[in-house]
């Protein structure tokens, strides 16, 4: 039937394109059940023709034929040249004038330009850092001037006259320096005008410490140290005491956290002064029990530091 169909098509008009012959070694599988057939050309040996396809003989070979023994032997005899690779980020310096061959590298590795910034970059970094320090110093001076201008009298509360050495560490206040002088100096540094205004009932001042991480760290630490010494009998003053602690001056380095007695005394004085102001304003009623608790705490802390009653009275007058 296939032969008859091919002959009939060949006998047709000349305008009809003849059907190409079946290529050799083509496997044709016919299914009687599904009435389909498939052609597999896996065993195609290169013979026959396909419509509208140029034969392979018309194309020039791109690569040498591997079946040629001469070409294979030539490829195998060709020298293998490997490119020398260096580690990531490494480099070699070349000797000019002394090397026997051009491009001869030194045997030892040198520091890379990546890990060694250029002189121009180093100068730029130093200039930028100096500029930032100048801006920070100017802002600090401006804030200190604003705080000093708000004060009622001409003397600035921020000036400690060199009485307080911020870097000194005196455990429990035992030193050649008189404990009263040290307590007075620290309290003078803390009681800046915004803190005194909060003590008298004003709203707390929110300091902009975002650009000064050192000030922010001191303020947070000071609030924590003072709030931890709040007695349970005066827990109703926690909010006011926190506002007062967050308004204290931190332009000087805080005393060492090992000076427990000094912090006990200063916290008791601040809390006693806050309680006294609240009673004087009429916000709270006079309570002998609360006053007795604070009086005992201040006297006990002063006794540990060797501060007399007259000196304690002077320190208490600074807060009221």
Backbone as CSV, one residue per row, in Angstrom:
resi,resn,N_x,N_y,N_z,CA_x,CA_y,CA_z,C_x,C_y,C_z
1,UNK,0.833,-1.210,0.000,0.000,0.000,0.000,0.861,1.252,0.000
2,UNK,1.930,1.208,0.760,2.823,2.371,0.802,3.464,2.609,-0.561
3,UNK,3.868,1.499,-1.202,4.505,1.630,-2.517,3.535,2.192,-3.533
4,UNK,2.280,1.752,-3.476,1.271,2.244,-4.412,1.005,3.716,-4.201
5,UNK,0.990,4.124,-2.943,0.747,5.540,-2.659,1.882,6.400,-3.176
6,UNK,3.111,5.909,-3.004,4.255,6.674,-3.482,4.242,6.778,-5.005
7,UNK,3.888,5.667,-5.697,3.834,5.686,-7.154,2.736,6.608,-7.643
8,UNK,1.591,6.624,-6.936,0.481,7.478,-7.358,0.834,8.938,-7.204
9,UNK,1.540,9.242,-6.131,1.937,10.634,-5.917,2.996,11.065,-6.926
10,UNK,3.877,10.127,-7.286,4.901,10.453,-8.268,4.305,10.679,-9.646
11,UNK,3.185,10.003,-9.964,2.540,10.130,-11.266,1.663,11.355,-11.363
12,UNK,1.523,12.139,-10.318,0.665,13.322,-10.300,1.271,14.444,-11.100
13,UNK,0.622,15.616,-11.022,1.124,16.786,-11.765,2.502,17.206,-11.284
14,UNK,3.220,17.932,-12.130,4.599,18.323,-11.813,4.657,19.364,-10.721
15,UNK,3.526,20.132,-10.512,3.530,21.178,-9.483,3.534,20.601,-8.087
16,UNK,3.106,19.379,-7.907,3.067,18.753,-6.588,4.461,18.250,-6.242
17,UNK,4.951,18.651,-5.033,6.286,18.249,-4.614,6.293,16.772,-4.261
18,UNK,7.238,16.025,-4.779,7.241,14.574,-4.486,7.595,14.295,-3.035
19,UNK,7.025,13.263,-2.506,7.300,12.863,-1.128,8.681,12.230,-1.075
20,UNK,9.551,12.651,-0.129,10.901,12.061,-0.064,10.847,10.603,0.338
21,UNK,11.876,9.929,-0.062,11.957,8.521,0.271,12.244,8.339,1.757
22,UNK,11.850,7.180,2.252,12.120,6.869,3.659,13.613,6.644,3.836
23,UNK,14.157,7.279,4.883,15.591,7.165,5.113,15.954,5.753,5.572
24,UNK,17.142,5.325,5.203,17.555,3.965,5.613,17.630,3.835,7.133
25,UNK,17.420,2.636,7.623,17.511,2.281,9.040,16.551,3.075,9.921
26,UNK,15.453,3.523,9.352,14.422,4.175,10.156,13.478,3.110,10.675
27,UNK,13.241,3.100,11.972,12.396,2.100,12.612,10.981,2.651,12.691
28,UNK,10.039,1.986,12.025,8.637,2.409,12.025,7.849,1.418,12.864
29,UNK,7.142,1.952,13.885,6.327,1.123,14.761,4.862,1.483,14.549
30,UNK,4.052,0.454,14.242,2.630,0.655,13.962,1.829,-0.008,15.063
31,UNK,0.838,0.732,15.600,-0.039,0.191,16.633,-1.384,-0.124,16.004
32,UNK,-1.754,-1.400,16.030,-3.032,-1.805,15.460,-4.203,-1.372,16.346
33,UNK,-3.982,-1.284,17.638,-5.091,-0.944,18.545,-5.442,0.542,18.479
34,UNK,-4.408,1.404,18.553,-4.676,2.850,18.531,-4.621,3.434,17.127
35,UNK,-4.280,2.601,16.158,-4.221,3.024,14.760,-3.263,4.207,14.582
36,UNK,-2.096,4.091,15.204,-1.060,5.119,15.072,0.256,4.451,14.738
37,UNK,1.195,5.275,14.271,2.531,4.769,13.990,3.544,5.826,14.418
38,UNK,4.754,5.376,14.709,5.850,6.267,15.107,7.105,5.865,14.356
39,UNK,7.936,6.882,14.064,9.174,6.666,13.325,10.334,7.064,14.225
40,UNK,11.301,6.191,14.413,12.461,6.435,15.265,13.703,6.419,14.398
41,UNK,14.472,7.549,14.430,15.662,7.672,13.603,16.927,7.579,14.439
42,UNK,16.900,6.883,15.550,18.092,6.776,16.389,19.203,6.015,15.688
43,UNK,18.843,5.119,14.821,19.843,4.335,14.100,20.147,4.921,12.729
44,UNK,19.860,6.216,12.566,20.088,6.850,11.264,21.585,6.888,10.963
45,UNK,21.978,6.429,9.764,23.390,6.333,9.395,23.851,7.476,8.509
46,UNK,23.029,8.496,8.323,23.433,9.635,7.515,22.926,9.592,6.101
47,UNK,22.305,8.518,5.667,21.794,8.426,4.317,20.429,9.062,4.178
48,UNK,19.932,9.135,2.954,18.618,9.710,2.710,18.653,11.220,2.728
49,UNK,17.541,11.842,2.480,17.438,13.281,2.443,16.202,13.725,3.205
50,UNK,16.284,14.954,3.722,15.144,15.573,4.397,14.718,16.785,3.601
51,UNK,13.428,17.073,3.524,12.972,18.234,2.742,13.434,19.544,3.372
52,UNK,13.890,20.494,2.534,14.304,21.843,2.955,15.453,21.825,3.952
53,UNK,16.279,20.803,3.949,17.426,20.709,4.854,18.667,20.434,4.021
54,UNK,19.696,21.293,4.234,20.934,21.084,3.507,21.660,19.868,4.066
55,UNK,22.267,19.080,3.207,23.004,17.915,3.704,24.262,18.331,4.447
56,UNK,24.723,17.491,5.316,25.899,17.796,6.126,27.158,17.921,5.292
57,UNK,27.177,17.325,4.124,28.375,17.391,3.281,28.629,18.791,2.757
58,UNK,27.582,19.650,2.727,27.756,21.013,2.222,28.439,21.942,3.224
59,UNK,28.547,21.540,4.484,29.147,22.381,5.528,30.594,21.970,5.763
60,UNK,31.455,22.995,5.984,32.844,22.705,6.297,32.968,22.308,7.767
61,UNK,33.862,21.387,8.075,34.014,20.966,9.476,34.558,22.105,10.343
62,UNK,33.925,22.318,11.500,34.352,23.371,12.424,35.596,22.947,13.187
63,UNK,35.663,21.697,13.581,36.792,21.162,14.339,37.366,19.985,13.582
64,UNK,38.622,19.662,13.842,39.208,18.502,13.155,38.485,17.220,13.531
65,UNK,38.428,16.333,12.562,37.736,15.070,12.793,38.537,14.244,13.786
66,UNK,37.863,13.830,14.849,38.556,13.102,15.903,38.955,11.698,15.472
67,UNK,38.324,11.239,14.427,38.680,9.888,13.986,40.051,9.838,13.329
68,UNK,40.569,11.019,12.986,41.887,11.058,12.361,42.955,10.827,13.424
69,UNK,43.798,9.859,13.231,44.840,9.541,14.210,45.861,10.666,14.321
70,UNK,46.130,11.320,13.190,47.108,12.412,13.224,46.606,13.568,14.080
71,UNK,45.311,13.901,13.950,44.751,15.005,14.740,44.733,14.671,16.218
72,UNK,44.385,13.425,16.540,44.327,13.017,17.945,45.703,13.062,18.575
73,UNK,46.710,12.558,17.859,48.071,12.571,18.403,48.587,13.995,18.555
74,UNK,48.181,14.886,17.637,48.611,16.279,17.735,47.998,16.953,18.962
75,UNK,46.755,16.651,19.227,46.093,17.237,20.400,46.724,16.738,21.688
76,UNK,47.059,15.441,21.737,47.635,14.873,22.952,49.040,15.395,23.219
77,UNK,49.787,15.716,22.151,51.155,16.190,22.321,51.230,17.687,22.637
78,UNK,50.113,18.401,22.528,50.135,19.850,22.776,50.431,20.114,24.247
79,UNK,51.310,21.096,24.570,51.649,21.383,25.977,50.458,21.993,26.717
80,UNK,50.346,21.637,27.987,49.276,22.167,28.851,49.842,23.315,29.674
81,UNK,49.320,24.511,29.500,49.778,25.711,30.210,48.683,26.131,31.188
82,UNK,48.994,26.063,32.464,48.027,26.446,33.487,48.309,27.871,33.947
83,UNK,47.262,28.618,34.142,47.394,29.989,34.620,47.634,29.981,36.125
84,UNK,48.627,30.743,36.556,48.955,30.801,37.983,47.904,31.640,38.697
85,UNK,47.335,31.054,39.720,46.284,31.742,40.474,46.812,32.129,41.839
86,UNK,46.380,33.288,42.337,46.762,33.791,43.650,45.555,33.764,44.558
87,UNK,45.838,33.761,45.859,44.762,33.782,46.837,43.978,35.075,46.751
88,UNK,42.765,35.050,47.314,41.883,36.218,47.286,42.491,37.354,48.089
89,UNK,42.625,38.502,47.438,43.126,39.674,48.149,44.636,39.743,48.238
90,UNK,45.386,38.880,47.511,46.843,38.893,47.586,47.404,39.478,46.299
91,UNK,48.620,39.954,46.362,49.264,40.538,45.194,50.765,40.411,45.345
92,UNK,51.458,40.556,44.232,52.909,40.487,44.216,53.454,41.780,43.628
93,UNK,54.554,42.191,44.150,55.250,43.350,43.604,56.336,42.863,42.654
94,UNK,56.454,43.517,41.525,57.428,43.122,40.523,58.673,43.992,40.628
95,UNK,59.804,43.376,40.410,61.080,44.078,40.465,61.369,44.647,39.080
96,UNK,61.627,45.924,39.024,61.930,46.576,37.760,63.422,46.898,37.707
97,UNK,64.085,46.450,36.666,65.498,46.739,36.477,66.400,45.683,37.071
98,UNK,65.976,44.992,38.125,66.812,43.996,38.769,66.447,42.581,38.350
99,UNK,65.230,42.371,37.900,64.798,41.031,37.517,65.418,40.658,36.179
100,UNK,65.770,39.403,36.046,66.371,38.939,34.795,65.344,38.873,33.690
101,UNK,64.115,38.585,34.005,63.055,38.518,33.023,61.987,39.537,33.393
102,UNK,61.343,40.079,32.384,60.309,41.073,32.642,59.099,40.395,33.273
103,UNK,58.631,40.964,34.355,57.475,40.380,35.028,57.824,39.388,36.086
104,UNK,59.123,39.225,36.451,59.489,38.272,37.498,58.984,38.789,38.843
105,UNK,58.287,37.951,39.587,57.626,38.393,40.821,58.496,38.098,42.016
106,UNK,58.347,38.884,43.058,59.049,38.634,44.312,58.520,37.365,44.958
107,UNK,59.374,36.635,45.693,58.897,35.396,46.307,57.970,35.625,47.483
108,UNK,58.070,36.748,48.143,57.234,36.968,49.328,56.101,37.914,48.981
109,UNK,54.988,37.722,49.643,53.815,38.540,49.381,53.874,39.825,50.189
110,UNK,53.281,40.847,49.627,53.240,42.150,50.283,51.813,42.450,50.706
111,UNK,51.699,43.469,51.532,50.363,43.866,51.992,49.565,44.403,50.819
112,UNK,48.303,44.121,50.784,47.458,44.517,49.669,46.981,45.944,49.840
113,UNK,46.598,46.514,48.700,46.079,47.884,48.751,44.710,47.930,49.397
114,UNK,44.016,46.796,49.395,42.687,46.770,50.008,42.766,46.929,51.507
115,UNK,43.738,46.268,52.131,43.898,46.352,53.582,44.705,47.563,54.017
116,UNK,45.278,48.285,53.055,46.113,49.431,53.382,45.531,50.655,52.701
117,UNK,44.772,51.518,53.442,44.124,52.668,52.818,45.145,53.651,52.285
118,UNK,44.760,54.359,51.254,45.644,55.339,50.648,45.810,56.542,51.559
119,UNK,46.835,57.348,51.241,47.112,58.531,52.053,45.967,59.520,51.952
120,UNK,45.397,59.644,50.762,44.293,60.582,50.585,43.085,60.156,51.405
121,UNK,42.797,58.852,51.413,41.664,58.355,52.202,41.912,58.541,53.691
122,UNK,43.159,58.318,54.132,43.473,58.488,55.550,43.318,59.942,55.967
123,UNK,43.787,60.878,55.111,43.632,62.292,55.433,42.164,62.684,55.479
124,UNK,41.373,62.131,54.564,39.948,62.440,54.554,39.257,61.909,55.798
125,UNK,39.628,60.701,56.246,39.028,60.122,57.449,39.373,60.953,58.675
126,UNK,40.652,61.371,58.783,41.046,62.185,59.927,40.323,63.528,59.923
127,UNK,40.169,64.123,58.742,39.473,65.409,58.666,38.006,65.269,59.047
128,UNK,37.367,64.184,58.583,35.960,63.964,58.927,35.786,63.731,60.416
129,UNK,36.671,62.925,61.012,36.583,62.652,62.443,36.789,63.929,63.259
130,UNK,37.745,64.752,62.849,37.992,66.004,63.564,36.802,66.937,63.437
131,UNK,36.188,66.948,62.264,35.026,67.809,62.062,33.863,67.377,62.947
132,UNK,33.640,66.053,63.075,32.565,65.560,63.933,32.828,65.898,65.396
133,UNK,34.088,65.791,65.834,34.411,66.131,67.217,34.172,67.614,67.488
134,UNK,34.508,68.473,66.518,34.282,69.904,66.698,32.795,70.219,66.801
135,UNK,31.983,69.564,65.960,30.536,69.797,66.013,29.964,69.344,67.343
136,UNK,30.405,68.168,67.833,29.910,67.663,69.115,30.317,68.588,70.260
137,UNK,31.548,69.092,70.209,32.007,69.996,71.268,31.226,71.306,71.241
138,UNK,30.930,71.825,70.041,30.159,73.062,69.940,28.748,72.878,70.478
139,UNK,28.123,71.723,70.180,26.778,71.468,70.691,26.771,71.358,72.207
140,UNK,27.796,70.718,72.768,27.868,70.589,74.220,28.042,71.956,74.874
141,UNK,28.897,72.799,74.315,29.094,74.136,74.864,27.820,74.963,74.759
142,UNK,27.086,74.802,73.653,25.847,75.549,73.487,24.806,75.128,74.510
143,UNK,24.714,73.816,74.768,23.744,73.342,75.764,24.103,73.842,77.157
144,UNK,25.393,73.826,77.483,25.811,74.313,78.796,25.518,75.803,78.950
145,UNK,25.690,76.579,77.876,25.387,78.002,77.942,23.894,78.246,78.114
146,UNK,23.070,77.436,77.428,21.628,77.600,77.576,21.167,77.260,78.984
147,UNK,21.731,76.180,79.553,21.350,75.810,80.911,21.809,76.861,81.908
148,UNK,22.995,77.442,81.689,23.488,78.465,82.603,22.708,79.758,82.494
149,UNK,22.182,80.076,81.277,21.438,81.316,81.093,20.080,81.276,81.768
150,UNK,19.524,80.064,81.948,18.213,79.945,82.573,18.286,80.166,84.071
151,UNK,19.457,79.981,84.662,19.597,80.111,86.115,19.231,81.518,86.564
152,UNK,18.670,81.618,87.774,18.236,82.920,88.297,19.423,83.806,88.621
153,UNK,20.428,83.279,89.323,21.573,84.088,89.694,22.631,84.027,88.608
154,UNK,23.711,84.783,88.810,24.758,84.848,87.803,25.664,83.651,87.809
155,UNK,25.752,82.907,88.913,26.641,81.759,88.991,25.999,80.573,88.306
156,UNK,26.772,79.838,87.533,26.264,78.660,86.838,26.332,77.451,87.748
157,UNK,25.239,76.673,87.733,25.201,75.459,88.540,26.058,74.361,87.949
158,UNK,26.548,74.572,86.726,27.322,73.530,86.065,28.806,73.630,86.384
159,UNK,29.225,74.657,87.083,30.641,74.857,87.373,30.958,74.286,88.741
160,UNK,31.846,73.278,88.792,32.211,72.674,90.072,33.512,73.229,90.616
161,UNK,34.111,74.238,89.908,35.337,74.902,90.371,36.480,73.921,90.625
162,UNK,36.479,72.811,89.938,37.577,71.858,90.061,37.591,71.083,91.359
163,UNK,36.467,71.076,92.110,36.450,70.357,93.381,36.221,68.868,93.199
164,UNK,35.706,68.475,92.051,35.347,67.070,91.845,36.226,66.483,90.757
165,UNK,36.947,65.439,91.099,37.761,64.719,90.125,36.928,63.572,89.582
166,UNK,36.449,63.636,88.318,35.504,62.625,87.835,36.103,61.243,87.691
167,UNK,37.403,61.133,87.496,38.014,59.827,87.262,38.452,59.134,88.542
168,UNK,38.246,59.770,89.682,38.679,59.156,90.938,37.714,58.064,91.346
169,UNK,38.249,57.030,91.973,37.452,55.922,92.478,37.743,55.786,93.962
170,UNK,36.736,56.091,94.771,36.925,56.069,96.223,35.893,55.113,96.807
171,UNK,36.229,53.869,97.072,35.260,52.928,97.631,34.757,53.411,98.978
172,UNK,33.395,53.533,99.044,32.707,53.901,100.280,33.189,55.240,100.841
173,UNK,33.793,56.064,100.009,34.174,57.396,100.437,35.364,57.438,101.362
174,UNK,36.069,56.354,101.594,37.219,56.340,102.499,38.452,56.804,101.738
175,UNK,38.889,58.014,101.985,40.055,58.570,101.320,40.538,59.755,102.123
176,UNK,41.690,60.302,101.688,42.183,61.517,102.324,41.244,62.693,102.073
177,UNK,40.509,62.647,100.966,39.549,63.695,100.677,38.389,63.576,101.658
178,UNK,37.976,64.686,102.216,36.877,64.686,103.177,35.606,64.234,102.468
179,UNK,34.864,63.326,103.086,33.650,62.786,102.476,32.611,63.869,102.242
180,UNK,32.551,64.833,103.149,31.570,65.910,102.982,31.851,66.719,101.718
181,UNK,33.135,67.010,101.470,33.491,67.788,100.281,33.138,67.020,99.014
182,UNK,33.404,65.722,99.028,33.096,64.919,97.842,31.594,64.856,97.613
183,UNK,30.809,64.618,98.665,29.356,64.565,98.516,28.810,65.908,98.037
184,UNK,29.353,66.998,98.583,28.901,68.328,98.171,29.234,68.592,96.702
185,UNK,30.421,68.166,96.255,30.826,68.393,94.865,29.955,67.610,93.891
186,UNK,29.702,66.338,94.203,28.872,65.520,93.313,27.458,66.068,93.258
187,UNK,26.908,66.454,94.420,25.550,66.986,94.457,25.456,68.312,93.704
188,UNK,26.510,69.116,93.759,26.523,70.383,93.021,26.522,70.144,91.514
189,UNK,27.234,69.109,91.069,27.246,68.785,89.640,25.889,68.265,89.174
190,UNK,25.208,67.557,90.030,23.915,66.985,89.653,22.808,68.025,89.626
191,UNK,22.799,68.928,90.587,21.681,69.862,90.749,21.844,71.051,89.807
192,UNK,21.669,70.806,88.540,21.639,71.891,87.566,20.247,72.523,87.592
193,UNK,20.076,73.622,86.880,18.814,74.362,86.955,17.599,73.528,86.538
194,UNK,17.635,72.736,85.442,16.461,71.915,85.120,16.082,70.957,86.239
195,UNK,17.074,70.396,86.947,16.764,69.492,88.057,16.105,70.246,89.207
196,UNK,16.572,71.463,89.491,15.955,72.256,90.559,14.531,72.641,90.198
197,UNK,14.284,72.932,88.923,12.926,73.261,88.496,11.994,72.060,88.653
198,UNK,12.474,70.865,88.309,11.661,69.655,88.493,11.419,69.406,89.974
199,UNK,12.421,69.664,90.800,12.267,69.488,92.241,11.174,70.397,92.797
200,UNK,11.010,71.574,92.196,10.001,72.525,92.663,8.638,72.310,92.028
201,UNK,8.517,71.293,91.172,7.207,70.951,90.629,7.058,71.155,89.143
202,UNK,8.090,71.582,88.432,7.990,71.800,86.986,8.046,70.468,86.237
203,UNK,7.650,70.515,84.979,7.699,69.311,84.143,9.151,68.976,83.824
204,UNK,9.472,67.697,83.715,10.864,67.316,83.433,11.295,67.752,82.041
205,UNK,12.556,68.082,81.912,13.140,68.489,80.635,13.681,67.252,79.927
206,UNK,13.312,67.096,78.665,13.786,65.955,77.881,15.069,66.365,77.161
207,UNK,16.172,65.797,77.586,17.455,66.114,76.973,17.625,65.321,75.683
208,UNK,18.224,65.957,74.701,18.500,65.303,73.423,19.875,64.642,73.491
209,UNK,19.885,63.400,73.953,21.141,62.664,74.122,21.409,61.683,72.996
210,UNK,20.638,61.786,71.892,20.844,60.833,70.795,22.222,60.992,70.168
211,UNK,22.706,62.232,70.096,24.018,62.474,69.502,25.137,62.357,70.526
212,UNK,24.791,62.076,71.772,25.801,61.947,72.832,25.573,60.637,73.574
213,UNK,26.065,59.561,73.044,25.848,58.269,73.708,26.449,58.214,75.099
214,UNK,27.519,58.988,75.338,28.117,59.002,76.671,27.179,59.589,77.698
215,UNK,26.533,60.703,77.374,25.579,61.325,78.295,24.369,60.421,78.517
216,UNK,23.892,59.804,77.446,22.722,58.929,77.577,23.030,57.733,78.474
217,UNK,24.220,57.164,78.327,24.596,56.034,79.178,24.696,56.437,80.638
218,UNK,25.267,57.610,80.905,25.358,58.066,82.301,23.977,58.326,82.885
219,UNK,23.099,58.950,82.090,21.768,59.276,82.600,20.978,58.012,82.923
220,UNK,21.037,57.036,82.037,20.323,55.777,82.294,20.883,55.066,83.524
221,UNK,22.218,55.057,83.657,22.830,54.401,84.812,22.483,55.127,86.103
222,UNK,22.486,56.459,86.070,22.166,57.226,87.275,20.721,56.999,87.699
223,UNK,19.801,56.978,86.747,18.394,56.704,87.082,18.233,55.323,87.698
224,UNK,18.968,54.366,87.182,18.873,53.004,87.719,19.445,52.920,89.128
225,UNK,20.584,53.563,89.352,21.214,53.507,90.675,20.367,54.206,91.730
226,UNK,19.765,55.332,91.379,18.962,56.067,92.355,17.599,55.410,92.572
227,UNK,16.976,54.939,91.496,15.651,54.312,91.637,15.718,53.024,92.440
228,UNK,16.843,52.326,92.373,16.969,51.085,93.152,17.032,51.346,94.652
229,UNK,17.261,52.582,95.051,17.341,52.935,96.476,16.054,53.585,96.975
230,UNK,14.983,53.459,96.218,13.683,53.987,96.633,13.066,53.077,97.687
231,UNK,12.783,53.581,98.900,12.172,52.736,99.935,10.709,52.454,99.613
232,UNK,10.227,51.328,100.075,8.838,50.965,99.808,7.835,51.891,100.459
233,UNK,8.218,52.539,101.575,7.293,53.439,102.263,6.988,54.685,101.438
234,UNK,7.856,55.026,100.489,7.653,56.216,99.652,7.486,55.845,98.179
235,UNK,6.880,54.696,97.935,6.707,54.241,96.553,5.803,55.167,95.756
236,UNK,4.935,55.934,96.411,4.036,56.844,95.705,4.798,58.008,95.056
237,UNK,6.063,58.200,95.428,6.886,59.256,94.829,7.802,58.722,93.722
238,UNK,7.543,57.514,93.265,8.439,56.895,92.274,8.491,57.698,90.978
239,UNK,7.314,58.147,90.496,7.282,58.899,89.237,8.017,60.228,89.362
240,UNK,7.741,60.961,90.441,8.408,62.254,90.646,9.911,62.066,90.852
241,UNK,10.276,61.011,91.549,11.694,60.774,91.797,12.420,60.399,90.508
242,UNK,11.748,59.640,89.640,12.358,59.283,88.354,12.518,60.521,87.477
243,UNK,11.517,61.412,87.490,11.641,62.655,86.722,12.807,63.496,87.229
244,UNK,12.978,63.526,88.541,14.086,64.284,89.113,15.427,63.656,88.742
245,UNK,15.513,62.335,88.834,16.772,61.647,88.519,17.147,61.810,87.051
246,UNK,16.148,61.808,86.161,16.433,61.957,84.729,16.781,63.384,84.344
247,UNK,16.572,64.339,85.256,16.896,65.743,84.983,18.221,66.175,85.593
248,UNK,18.886,65.299,86.321,20.157,65.654,86.949,21.245,65.838,85.893
249,UNK,22.232,66.651,86.217,23.321,66.894,85.283,24.291,65.728,85.210
250,UNK,24.665,65.371,84.000,25.591,64.246,83.783,26.777,64.704,82.940
251,UNK,27.105,66.006,83.008,28.237,66.503,82.229,29.565,66.054,82.823
252,UNK,29.553,65.534,84.058,30.746,64.974,84.682,30.577,63.465,84.828
253,UNK,31.699,62.771,84.859,31.664,61.320,85.050,31.061,60.989,86.408
254,UNK,30.218,59.966,86.429,29.553,59.574,87.675,30.552,58.949,88.643
255,UNK,30.262,59.011,89.935,31.097,58.277,90.898,31.060,56.782,90.608
256,UNK,32.063,56.093,91.071,32.122,54.653,90.837,30.931,53.958,91.488
257,UNK,30.462,52.907,90.832,29.317,52.165,91.369,29.676,51.445,92.661
258,UNK,30.970,51.348,92.972,31.379,50.711,94.229,31.208,51.630,95.430
259,UNK,30.942,52.902,95.202,30.732,53.844,96.303,29.275,53.764,96.747
260,UNK,28.927,52.660,97.379,27.536,52.410,97.764,27.047,53.435,98.777
261,UNK,27.862,53.738,99.763,27.424,54.662,100.815,27.177,56.055,100.248
262,UNK,27.994,56.483,99.298,27.799,57.803,98.703,26.485,57.860,97.935
263,UNK,26.190,56.833,97.157,24.919,56.799,96.431,23.742,56.693,97.392
264,UNK,23.898,55.954,98.491,22.823,55.869,99.485,22.516,57.242,100.065
265,UNK,23.570,57.996,100.379,23.373,59.318,100.971,22.739,60.278,99.972
266,UNK,23.241,60.308,98.748,22.710,61.243,97.758,21.268,60.913,97.388
267,UNK,20.948,59.627,97.249,19.567,59.244,96.945,18.635,59.625,98.089
268,UNK,19.083,59.422,99.333,18.255,59.782,100.489,18.050,61.292,100.566
269,UNK,19.087,62.073,100.271,18.956,63.534,100.306,17.989,64.027,99.232
270,UNK,18.099,63.491,98.032,17.192,63.895,96.959,15.753,63.523,97.273
271,UNK,15.551,62.332,97.793,14.193,61.889,98.116,13.626,62.668,99.298
272,UNK,14.469,62.973,100.269,14.019,63.770,101.411,13.643,65.189,100.973
273,UNK,14.456,65.768,100.084,14.122,67.094,99.575,12.850,67.089,98.754
274,UNK,12.637,66.048,97.962,11.412,65.945,97.170,10.189,65.816,98.066
275,UNK,10.293,65.022,99.111,9.185,64.870,100.057,8.896,66.187,100.769
276,UNK,9.937,66.916,101.151,9.762,68.196,101.841,9.060,69.209,100.937
277,UNK,9.442,69.265,99.660,8.817,70.207,98.729,7.355,69.858,98.509
278,UNK,7.039,68.580,98.390,5.654,68.170,98.180,4.788,68.535,99.381
279,UNK,5.332,68.424,100.570,4.573,68.796,101.773,4.403,70.311,101.842
280,UNK,5.450,71.068,101.512,5.368,72.529,101.547,4.368,73.060,100.520
281,UNK,4.243,72.399,99.390,3.293,72.827,98.362,1.869,72.412,98.681
282,UNK,1.678,71.550,99.642,0.350,71.085,99.995,-0.122,69.897,99.202
283,UNK,0.756,69.328,98.396,0.375,68.138,97.632,0.216,66.943,98.556
284,UNK,1.084,66.834,99.558,1.023,65.754,100.541,0.845,66.342,101.931
285,UNK,0.257,65.563,102.797,0.100,65.967,104.189,1.334,65.562,104.987
286,UNK,1.565,66.312,106.044,2.702,66.008,106.903,2.513,64.646,107.552
287,UNK,3.501,63.780,107.395,3.445,62.431,107.964,4.733,62.203,108.733
288,UNK,4.597,62.043,110.032,5.783,61.860,110.873,6.482,60.540,110.582
289,UNK,5.721,59.525,110.195,6.336,58.222,109.908,7.233,58.313,108.676
290,UNK,6.732,58.919,107.592,7.521,59.056,106.372,8.746,59.937,106.607
291,UNK,8.557,61.025,107.351,9.693,61.895,107.659,10.718,61.172,108.512
292,UNK,10.250,60.331,109.440,11.170,59.569,110.276,11.963,58.550,109.479
293,UNK,11.318,57.917,108.496,12.016,56.939,107.657,13.151,57.605,106.886
294,UNK,12.881,58.758,106.286,13.911,59.441,105.503,15.006,60.013,106.396
295,UNK,14.645,60.486,107.583,15.656,61.019,108.498,16.619,59.933,108.937
296,UNK,16.083,58.745,109.212,16.932,57.627,109.630,17.851,57.175,108.491
297,UNK,17.325,57.138,107.261,18.139,56.694,106.127,19.281,57.671,105.849
298,UNK,19.015,58.966,105.922,20.073,59.948,105.680,21.139,59.911,106.772
299,UNK,20.715,59.753,108.018,21.686,59.718,109.119,22.547,58.469,109.058
300,UNK,21.946,57.334,108.716,22.722,56.093,108.615,23.758,56.188,107.492
301,UNK,23.360,56.737,106.350,24.302,56.869,105.234,25.407,57.865,105.561
302,UNK,25.054,58.972,106.239,26.070,59.963,106.614,27.036,59.404,107.644
303,UNK,26.539,58.576,108.535,27.400,57.981,109.560,28.446,57.069,108.931
304,UNK,28.066,56.316,107.900,29.017,55.433,107.227,30.129,56.228,106.546
305,UNK,29.820,57.436,106.111,30.817,58.274,105.444,31.561,59.188,106.406
306,UNK,31.183,59.184,107.663,31.849,60.049,108.635,31.447,61.505,108.529
307,UNK,30.237,61.777,108.073,29.738,63.143,107.933,28.981,63.524,109.198
308,UNK,29.285,64.693,109.737,28.652,65.150,110.977,27.240,65.660,110.700
309,UNK,26.498,65.957,111.791,25.121,66.432,111.650,25.068,67.806,110.994
310,UNK,26.019,68.675,111.345,26.032,70.008,110.732,26.339,69.923,109.237
311,UNK,27.249,69.047,108.856,27.550,68.873,107.437,26.363,68.258,106.699
312,UNK,25.664,67.336,107.363,24.476,66.739,106.756,23.384,67.785,106.560
313,UNK,23.259,68.708,107.529,22.271,69.779,107.403,22.609,70.679,106.213
314,UNK,23.890,70.921,105.972,24.305,71.736,104.825,23.969,71.050,103.504
315,UNK,24.193,69.754,103.439,23.862,69.016,102.216,22.360,68.988,101.972
316,UNK,21.580,68.825,103.046,20.126,68.794,102.895,19.588,70.141,102.433
317,UNK,20.245,71.235,102.858,19.786,72.567,102.452,19.992,72.801,100.960
318,UNK,20.911,72.076,100.329,21.133,72.235,98.893,19.957,71.704,98.083
319,UNK,19.230,70.746,98.626,18.149,70.095,97.887,16.820,70.788,98.117
320,UNK,16.632,71.399,99.274,15.353,72.036,99.588,15.312,73.466,99.087
